[in-house]
Amino acid sequence: MSHQDEVRAIYEPFSWVRPDVDMSSNADFAALAIDVCSGVKTCLQLIHLSDLARSSGAGDEDPPVLDLRDTERLIRLSIAATSMLSDEAHARVERANDAAERASKGGRA
């Protein structure tokens, strides 16, 4: 084993979920929801602050954080992110319902 193999990297992967949690459970979806919701929240905060600055009429004294083009981009990003999260939630519900249906008919869940 070389010295390079023994050097510990600075980067360590981050997860909301402890390493000993079974990721086949809903824990992976919960972690995804936290990440997406945190990102959308940040987008909406920036959009709101920019809208407030534009509506105050302060101009160069208190410029918006985002111009109108970037505001629109963050709105579209937020829509896409929440749509993806909703689609994943619907797919999980459908799989759970299908498994329950199979189990009620004597099949394997």
C-alpha positions as CSV (number, residue, x, y, z in Angstrom):
1,M,0.0,0.0,0.0
2,S,1.5,3.3,-1.1
3,H,1.5,6.5,0.9
4,Q,-1.1,7.9,-1.5
5,D,-3.5,5.2,-0.6
6,E,-3.3,6.1,3.1
7,V,-3.9,9.8,2.7
8,R,-7.4,10.7,3.7
9,A,-9.3,13.0,1.2
10,I,-10.7,16.3,2.4
11,Y,-14.0,15.6,0.5
12,E,-16.5,13.3,2.3
13,P,-19.8,12.5,0.7
14,F,-22.8,14.2,2.4
15,S,-26.1,12.5,3.1
16,W,-29.0,13.6,5.2
17,V,-29.5,9.9,6.0
18,R,-27.2,7.9,8.3
19,P,-25.1,5.3,6.5
20,D,-26.7,2.5,8.5
21,V,-30.2,3.3,7.2
22,D,-31.7,1.0,4.5
23,M,-31.8,3.2,1.5
24,S,-34.3,1.0,-0.2
25,S,-36.8,2.6,2.2
26,N,-38.3,6.0,1.8
27,A,-35.2,7.6,3.4
28,D,-33.7,8.2,-0.1
29,F,-36.9,10.0,-1.2
30,A,-37.0,12.0,2.0
31,A,-33.4,13.1,1.4
32,L,-34.2,14.1,-2.2
33,A,-37.2,16.0,-0.9
34,I,-35.1,18.0,1.6
35,D,-32.6,18.9,-1.2
36,V,-35.2,19.9,-3.7
37,C,-37.3,21.9,-1.2
38,S,-34.2,23.7,0.1
39,G,-33.2,24.7,-3.4
40,V,-36.7,25.8,-4.4
41,K,-36.9,27.8,-1.1
42,T,-33.7,29.6,-1.9
43,C,-34.9,30.4,-5.4
44,L,-38.2,31.8,-4.1
45,Q,-36.4,33.9,-1.5
46,L,-34.2,35.4,-4.2
47,I,-37.2,36.0,-6.5
48,H,-39.2,37.6,-3.6
49,L,-36.3,39.9,-2.6
50,S,-35.8,41.0,-6.2
51,D,-39.5,41.7,-6.6
52,L,-39.5,43.8,-3.4
53,A,-36.5,45.8,-4.6
54,R,-38.2,46.4,-8.0
55,S,-41.5,47.4,-6.4
56,S,-39.8,49.8,-3.9
57,G,-38.6,52.0,-6.8
58,A,-35.3,52.6,-5.0
59,G,-33.4,52.0,-8.3
60,D,-29.7,52.0,-8.0
61,E,-29.8,52.6,-4.2
62,D,-31.4,49.2,-3.6
63,P,-31.0,47.2,-6.8
64,P,-32.7,43.8,-7.1
65,V,-30.6,40.7,-6.5
66,L,-31.8,39.3,-9.9
67,D,-32.7,40.9,-13.1
68,L,-36.0,40.0,-14.8
69,R,-34.3,37.3,-17.0
70,D,-32.7,35.5,-14.1
71,T,-35.9,35.8,-12.1
72,E,-37.7,34.0,-14.9
73,R,-35.0,31.4,-15.0
74,L,-35.3,30.6,-11.3
75,I,-39.1,30.4,-11.6
76,R,-38.7,27.9,-14.4
77,L,-36.1,26.0,-12.4
78,S,-38.4,25.9,-9.4
79,I,-41.3,24.6,-11.5
80,A,-39.1,21.9,-13.0
81,A,-37.7,20.8,-9.6
82,T,-41.1,20.6,-7.9
83,S,-42.6,18.8,-11.0
84,M,-39.7,16.2,-10.7
85,L,-40.4,15.8,-7.0
86,S,-44.1,15.4,-7.6
87,D,-43.6,12.9,-10.3
88,E,-41.3,10.8,-8.1
89,A,-43.8,10.9,-5.3
90,H,-46.7,9.9,-7.6
91,A,-44.5,7.0,-8.9
92,R,-43.8,5.8,-5.4
93,V,-47.5,5.9,-4.4
94,E,-48.4,4.0,-7.6
95,R,-45.8,1.3,-6.8
96,A,-47.1,1.1,-3.2
97,N,-50.7,0.8,-4.4
98,D,-49.7,-1.9,-7.0
99,A,-47.8,-3.9,-4.3
100,A,-50.9,-3.7,-2.0
101,E,-53.2,-4.8,-4.8
102,R,-51.0,-7.8,-5.6
103,A,-50.8,-8.7,-1.9
104,S,-54.5,-8.5,-1.5
105,K,-54.9,-10.9,-4.4
106,G,-52.5,-13.4,-2.8
107,G,-49.5,-12.4,-4.8
108,R,-46.2,-11.3,-3.5
109,A,-45.9,-7.6,-2.4
